[in-house]
């Protein structure tokens, strides 16, 4: 049986609740791409606010909320990871993150797919 190698999409989110449209566009795109691509979502700078358990709700116009989109992505097995230094700089820890969100490790950036990697920044 032939196995098809899927390409990967690396989605980088550096904004938080202050730019809900940008955050929700990135998460919505991640969800759509995950239908037939390997996807990794990396959050840094203000983006570490997005997957906080008790963070500010991120909502905008016709988009699903960040909590709903993150839950869908995690259930699909999409890797959601945050920069450990940015998390610390924001005075948060691993325990503050939604279940299923992990601390970024450099090897995950290369190992989440066997295909080419497309990078999108939000």
N, C-alpha and C positions, 0 to 999 in steps of 0.2 A: 504494500500500500504506500503510495507516494504522499509525503508530508509537504504541504505548502508552507514556505517560510513567509510569515507576515512581516511587513515593515512596521516600524515603531514611530510613535509620535510622543515627543518630549514636550510637555506643556509647562512653561515657567510662569508662575504668578507672583508678582512682587507687590501687588496692591492689595488693600484690605477693604474694609467697610466704607472707606471714604470714596471708593470708586467701584460701587456695586455693579454697574453696567459691565465694566471691564472684567471683573471677577466672574460674574455669571456667564458672560460670553465664553470665557475660557473653559469653565466647568461644563457648559452645555456642549461645546465643541469636543471636549474630552469624552463626554458620554456618547456623542454621535460617532466619533472616531473609534471608540472601543467596540463598536459592532463588528468591525472586521480588521482592526489594527491592534497591535500591542500599544498600550498607553501608560505613561508615567507622568504624574503631576507633581511638580516640585514647587514648593512655596517658600519664599524667603522675604526679607525686609518686612514690609507691612503685611505680606501675604500669610505670615504665621498666625494672624488673627482669624483667618477664615475657618480653620478646622477646630477651633476651641470649643470645648463642651459647653461652656457658659458664656460664649462670646456674643457680640452684638449680632442680631439677625441681619442677614444680607439678602435683600430682596430688591427687585427692580422690574417694573413694567410687566411684560409678558413672560418673563423667565420664571422657572421654578426657583425656589430659594436655594441658597448654598447648602443648607443642611440636607435638603432632599436630594440634590445632585450628588453631594459627597457620599451619602448613604447608598445611592444607586451605584456609584463608581466602585465603592468598597465591596458591595455585594457581587459585582461583576469581576472582582479580582484585580482591579486597576490599582497600581501602586501609587499611594498618596504619601508623599514624604515632605518633611520640613527641615530647613537648615537648623542644625543644633545651635550654632552661634547666634543666629537671629532670634531663635526662640528664647534663649537665655537673655539676650539684649532687651527683649520685650517683657522680661520678668515672668516668664512662663517655663513650665517643665513638661516632660513627656506625659505626666499624669493629667495635665490640663487639656490634652488633645482628645478628640473623638476616638472611640474604639476603632481600630483598623488603620489609623494614621501612624506613620512611623518616622523615626529620625532618619534623615538622609545619610546614606553611605555611598561613597564614590563609586564602588563597583556596581551598585544598582543602576547607575546612569548608563552603563554599558551592557548589563546583563538582562535587561527587561525585554529585549527582543533579539532575534537572530538576523533580522533584515536591516535595511537602511534605517537611519533615524532622521526624522524631520523634527525641527525644533521650532516651537511657536512661543513668543514672549508676550505676556500681558501684564 
